[in-house]
Amino acid sequence: MGMQTEHCMLGGLYAITPDGLSTETLVTLSEQALSGGARILQYRNKQASPQLKEKQAQALRQLTHLYGATFIINDTPLLAALCNADGVHLGKEDGSLAHARSVFPKGFLGVSCYNSLERAEQALRDGADYIAFGAMAISLTKPNACKAPLSLIREGKKLGLPIVAIGGITLSNAPSILDAGADALAVISALFDDPQPFTAAQQFSALFERKQP
């Protein structure tokens, strides 16, 4: 079973940390994103050692507590449990939801569904709490990622899970993605590569305010 009370609240700017930052830089940039309005922060670092990952995750956990933001760990249910994260996000190489739930029973689980409605349907059956579609455009982080059409978000809405859009999202294409029904926008480059992550986060967050009825 998914955690229905938790996943219904998932929405807004979803900041994902880039690889290779020092802990000091990571915390500084993440705080700018959170103070600018990011509601969700995912720690993603494919390059760090397990020890550095735990140190950085603990630092970001404290930061998200300060800002009342949701904290998600990429890939690693054990690390999510160790640092008392709110959730863990799984790609297709990251093991089953059942295993993640056994290691991390108290948090919620998100699943990358790429450009596949079938994968999203399977994630729902397996107990996912949210699903992610993308890349929505050419992604600087994953330039060879498959492209997901806006129609997939519209179809995915019928599953009843919150939808995160990811991949190549910018301030210019974000409005159409939100109009298609995305609940959250996952952003790396357009946020953390910006000279002013605080201002970029404010601008993305303002799009959600305009979306409110």
C-alpha positions in Angstrom: 0.0 0.0 0.0 1.2 3.5 -0.7 1.1 6.1 2.0 -2.0 7.9 0.9 -2.0 10.7 3.5 1.6 11.6 2.6 1.6 11.5 -1.2 -1.5 13.7 -1.5 0.6 16.6 -0.2 3.5 16.2 -2.7 3.7 19.2 -5.0 5.6 22.4 -5.9 9.2 23.0 -6.9 11.2 19.8 -6.4 14.9 20.6 -6.3 17.4 17.8 -7.1 21.0 18.3 -6.0 23.8 18.0 -8.7 26.7 15.6 -8.4 30.1 16.5 -7.1 29.6 19.4 -4.8 31.5 19.9 -1.6 29.3 19.7 1.5 29.6 23.4 2.1 28.6 24.3 -1.4 25.8 21.7 -1.4 24.3 23.1 1.8 24.7 26.8 0.6 23.0 26.2 -2.7 20.3 24.0 -1.3 19.5 26.6 1.3 19.1 29.2 -1.5 16.7 26.9 -3.3 14.7 26.2 -0.2 14.5 29.8 0.9 13.4 30.7 -2.6 10.4 28.4 -2.3 11.4 24.8 -3.1 9.1 22.5 -1.3 10.9 19.2 -1.9 14.7 18.5 -1.9 16.1 15.3 -3.3 19.7 14.4 -2.4 21.3 12.9 -5.5 25.0 12.2 -5.6 26.3 9.4 -7.8 29.9 10.2 -7.2 30.3 10.4 -3.4 31.5 7.6 -1.1 29.0 6.1 1.3 30.5 8.1 4.2 30.3 11.4 2.4 26.7 10.6 1.3 25.7 10.0 4.9 27.4 13.3 6.0 25.8 15.3 3.3 22.4 13.7 3.7 22.4 14.4 7.4 23.2 18.1 6.7 20.4 18.4 4.2 18.0 16.6 6.5 18.6 19.3 9.1 18.2 22.0 6.5 14.9 20.7 5.2 13.6 20.6 8.8 14.4 24.2 9.2 12.4 25.1 6.1 9.6 22.6 6.6 10.4 21.0 3.3 10.1 17.3 2.2 13.5 15.5 2.0 14.0 12.6 -0.4 17.0 10.4 -1.0 17.8 9.2 -4.5 18.4 5.4 -5.0 19.3 4.3 -1.5 16.6 3.2 1.0 19.1 2.4 3.7 20.5 6.0 3.6 17.0 7.3 3.7 16.3 5.3 6.8 19.7 6.3 8.4 19.0 10.0 8.0 15.3 9.8 8.7 14.3 11.2 5.3 10.7 11.6 4.3 11.0 9.5 1.1 13.2 7.7 -1.4 13.2 7.9 -5.1 13.9 4.8 -7.2 15.0 4.4 -10.8 14.7 1.3 -12.9 18.1 0.0 -11.6 17.5 0.7 -8.0 15.7 -2.4 -6.8 12.1 -3.2 -6.1 9.6 -1.1 -4.2 9.0 -4.1 -1.9 12.7 -4.2 -0.9 12.7 -0.4 -0.4 9.6 -0.6 1.8 11.2 -3.3 3.9 14.3 -1.2 4.5 12.5 2.1 4.8 9.0 1.3 6.1 8.1 4.8 7.4 8.8 6.9 4.3 7.1 7.3 1.0 8.4 5.9 -2.3 8.7 7.6 -5.7 9.4 5.8 -9.0 10.9 7.0 -12.2 8.6 6.0 -15.0 10.5 7.7 -17.9 8.2 7.7 -20.9 6.2 4.6 -19.9 2.6 4.6 -18.8 2.9 0.8 -18.3 5.7 1.4 -15.8 3.6 3.9 -14.0 0.7 1.5 -13.8 3.0 -1.2 -12.4 4.4 1.3 -9.8 0.8 2.0 -8.7 0.2 -1.7 -8.3 3.5 -2.1 -6.3 2.5 0.7 -3.9 4.3 3.8 -5.1 3.4 7.1 -3.5 4.2 9.2 -6.5 5.5 8.7 -10.1 7.9 10.7 -12.2 7.8 11.2 -16.0 10.6 12.6 -18.1 12.7 13.8 -19.7 10.3 16.6 -20.6 12.9 18.3 -22.8 16.6 17.8 -23.5 18.2 17.4 -20.1 21.7 18.7 -19.4 22.1 16.1 -16.6 21.0 13.2 -18.9 21.3 14.4 -22.5 20.4 10.9 -23.9 17.3 10.4 -21.8 14.1 9.4 -23.6 11.6 12.1 -24.2 8.2 12.0 -22.5 5.3 13.8 -24.2 2.9 16.1 -22.3 0.1 13.7 -23.2 1.7 11.1 -20.9 1.2 13.4 -17.9 -2.5 13.8 -18.8 -2.8 10.0 -19.1 -0.9 9.4 -15.9 -3.2 11.7 -13.9 -5.9 9.0 -14.3 -3.9 6.8 -12.0 -4.5 9.1 -9.1 -0.9 9.5 -7.9 1.0 12.7 -7.7 3.0 13.3 -10.8 6.5 14.8 -10.9 7.9 16.0 -14.2 11.6 15.9 -14.7 14.3 16.5 -17.3 15.1 19.7 -19.1 12.6 21.8 -17.3 13.1 25.5 -17.6 11.0 28.6 -16.7 9.9 28.8 -20.3 8.6 25.3 -20.7 7.4 24.8 -17.1 3.9 26.5 -17.6 2.9 24.0 -20.3 4.0 21.1 -18.1 2.0 22.3 -15.2 -1.0 22.9 -17.5 -0.7 19.2 -18.5 -1.3 18.3 -14.9 2.1 17.9 -13.2 2.0 18.3 -9.5 5.7 19.0 -9.0 8.6 20.1 -11.2 11.9 18.4 -10.6 14.7 20.7 -11.5 18.5 20.4 -11.4 20.3 22.6 -13.9 17.8 25.4 -14.2 18.1 25.9 -10.5 21.6 24.9 -9.4 23.4 26.2 -12.5 21.7 29.5 -12.2 24.0 32.3 -10.8 21.1 33.1 -8.4 19.4 29.8 -7.2 17.3 31.8 -4.8 15.8 33.9 -7.5 15.3 30.9 -9.9 13.5 29.1 -7.1 11.3 32.1 -6.5 10.4 32.3 -10.2 9.6 28.6 -10.4 7.6 28.7 -7.2 5.5 31.6 -8.5 4.3 29.4 -11.4 2.6 27.2 -8.8 0.9 30.2 -7.1 -0.6 31.2 -10.4 -1.8 27.6 -10.9 -3.9 27.8 -7.7 -7.7 28.1 -8.3 
